[in-house]
C-alpha cells in the first residue's frame, strides 16, 4: 500500500519543512526559513512558480495539482500516484507552522503558532489524538526518534517545550536564548540545537538533563539549523548576513562561514 503524503495548509506563505524517511512523505508549512539539510541526506526540489513543491530522492518527484488554501488550519493527505488524490483532511490548531514525524511511533506533530499548542496525529487512524499546550509562538519542532521526545521552540517566551511522546505531556520547559526559531536533534548524542534569532546564537540542550550545556555563536538572525551526526557538525542559516555557519559540535568552534543567496 503506498504511503500517504501530508500537506499542511496554513494561513499564509507555504514552503517545505521536511522530507523524512521516504520520498512519499511531503510536508508543507508557513515556515519559509526551511531546515533543508536535516533529513538524512534526501534531495529536495523546490519549484517556486505556482507554489508547487516536490520532495524525493533520485526518483521522479511526486506532484500535485491542488493549491493550498490561504485560510485553512488543516493537513491534507494524498496517496502518491500518477494523479494524486486527497484521501482526507485533518483539522489541527490555529496557524500550523511546522511539522515533524516520528516514523517509529506513527505520530505526526504540528506546531500551531496561532493557538500556542501542538497537535498529535495518529497516522493509523488519521486523526488528532491529543492537543498539548506549549509556550507562546511555537515556530519549529523536531523529534528524537530514539528517546521519543519532541522539542518545540517558543519564539515569544524564549524557551523550548519538551514533550514526552509516550504520554503526550510536557516533560520540561528549557530556557534558551532570545527568539528561538529553528531546532534540530542529533539522536546519536541526544543533543538538541536551537537557533536563537534575536540573540544570534545556538543553545545546545542535553536531552538527558533537559538543560542548556553550552551556547555557540552564530551569524545575525539565525533562523534554521541542521545536524550532520556523522561529521559532528551543525549548519546554521543566518538570515541577515546571507550565509551559513558551519560549527564543529565536538570542539564548539566555527569551522567556516559559507556565503549563500
N, C-alpha and C positions, 0 to 999 in steps of 0.2 A: 504493500500500500504506500503510495507516495506521501512524503512528509509535507505538512502544510506550510504555507507562507503566512507570516504575521505582519500586518502593517498597522502602525499607529496613525490615526487620522487626527492630527492636532488642530489647534485653532489659528495657527499662523504658518510660517515657512516650514517646509519639510526638508529633511536630509537624512542620510543614513546615520544610524548609530552603530549597528554592529551586524556582522555576519558570523555566526558561531560555527559549529562543527560541520555543517552541511551547506552546500550551495543552495539547498532548497529552503533555507530559512532566510527571510528577508524582514528587516525591521526598519521602520521609519519613525522619526520623531521630529519635534520642533527644534531640537538641539542642533544648530547649524555647525557648531565647532565640534567636529566629529573625532572620536577616538578611532582613527583608521587602522592603526597598526597592531592593536592589542589582541586580535582574534586569530591566533595560530597560523599566521602567515598566509591567510587566504587572500586572493587577489580581489580588489574592489574596483568596480567600474561605475562611474557616475556620469550619467548623461544629463546635463543641466537643462538643455532645451526641453520645454514642456513638462518640467518637474518629473522626468521619468528616471527611475533608479533601478539598477540591477546589481546583484551580488553573486559571485560564484568563483569557481576555480578556473581551470583552463577550458572547461566546457562552455558551450554557448550559453550566455546568461539568460535567465528567465525574464520575461517581460510581462507588462500588464497594460491594458488599455484604459483602466479605470483611474480617474484622477482623485486625489484625496480631498475630502470635504473640508472647507475652510473653517467649519464651526463645530466639528464633531469631537467628542471625547470618548473614543471607542477604538477598538482594534478589529480590523478585518482580517479574515483568514482565507487564503487562497490555496487551492491544490495545484501544484505545478503540472502544467500540461501545455500543449501547443497553444491553446486558448484558455488561460487560467480563469476559473470562475470562483466567485466568493461563496464560501460554504458556511459562513457565519460571521456575526459581528458581536463583539463583547464590549459592553459598556464598562468604563472604568471611571476613575476620578476626573476632576476638572483639569484640563490642560496637561495631558500626559506628555512629559518632556523627554523621557529616556526609558529604555527597556533593557532588561538583562535576563538571560536564560540559565537555568541550572539543568543541563541535559540528564544528569543522574537522577533527579527527583521528578522531572517533568513539570517543573513550576516556572512560570514566567512572571517577572516583576516589572511593574511600571511605576516610575516616579511622577506623581501628579503635582505639578508645580502650583496649580490653582487651588487645590484643596488640601495641600500640605499632608499628603499621605501616599502610601504605596499600595497598589492593588496587587493581589496574589492570584494568579490564574492557574488552575489545574488544566493542563493541556489534554488530559484524557477525556474530560467532560466539557472542555471549552467554556468555562465559566469562572467568575471571580469567587474564590472560596474564603478570602479574608481581605480586610482593609486595615492597614496599620498606620496609625498616626505617627508622623515624624516631625522634624523641625520645620522651620519656615523656608519656603522656596527650594524644595528638593529639586536639584538640577541634573544630577547624574547618579548612576548606580552601577555596581559591579558585583559579581558573585564569586566567592571562593568555593569551588565545587568540592574541594577536599574537606572543608570544615562545615559546609552548608550554612555559611553566613553571608549576608548581603550587606553591602556598605553603600550608604546614601549620603551624598553631600548636600548640606542645607545652606544655601548661599546667604540667607538673611540672618541666620543665627550662628554662623561661624562654627559649625560643628558637623560631625558625621554620626548618623544613626546606624547602629549595628543591629541587624535583625537576625534572630535565630530562625533558620528556615524550618527546623523541626517543630517549633511551637508557634511560629508566626507572631512573635513578640519582639519588642525592642530589648535586646540584651544589654546594650550600653550606649551611651552618648559620649563621643570623644571630642573635646575642644581642639580646634585646629587653627590655621591662620585665617586671615580676613578674606571673605568672599570665596569660600571653597566651591570649585566648579567641577572639573574633571576628576575622575578617580579610576584607578586600575589596581588589580590584585595580582601579586605573584604567588601562586599556590605552592610553589616549591619552597619558599621561605616563610610563607604566611605573613608577608609584609604587604601593606596597603599604602599606595602613593596617592596623595591628594594635591591637586593643583589649586593653590590659593590665588585667585585672580587679583585681589586688591593688596595683598602683602608681598606679591611677586616671589613666592617661594613654594616649596613642596614639603608638606608634612608627611613623615614616614610613621605609619602606625604599626605596632607589633600586634598581630592578630591574637596572640596568646594572652596578652595582658590588657588589650584594648586601651593602649596608651601611646602617645607620640614619643618615639625614642630619639628622633633627630629631625632637624629641619634643613633642607637643602635649598640653596639659592637658585633662582631661575631667572628668566628674562622678564620683560614687562608684560603684565597681564597674561600669565599662563592660564590657558583655558582647557587644555586636554593633555592627557598623559597616557602613554602606552608602555608596556613592560616586555622586555625580552628576557625570559627566565634563563635561557641558555648562556647568554652573554653577561648576565647580571647588569643590564643597562636599562635605563628608562629614557623615554623620548618625550620631551615636553614642548607643546606648541605654544609659542609666545605671540599673542595677537598683536600687541602694539609694536613689537620690534621685527615682526615678519620673519621669524626664524625658529629653529628647533634646537633646544638644549639637549645634548646627549650627556647623560650623567652615569658614571660608574657607581652602582649602588653599594658595592663592597667597600670601595675606598671613600665614597661620599664626595667625589670630586667631579668637576666638569671635564668631560673628555674633549668636546668640541662644540661649536655652535654652527649650525647649517642654515645659511640664508635660504628662504623659500619665497613664494609669491608675495 
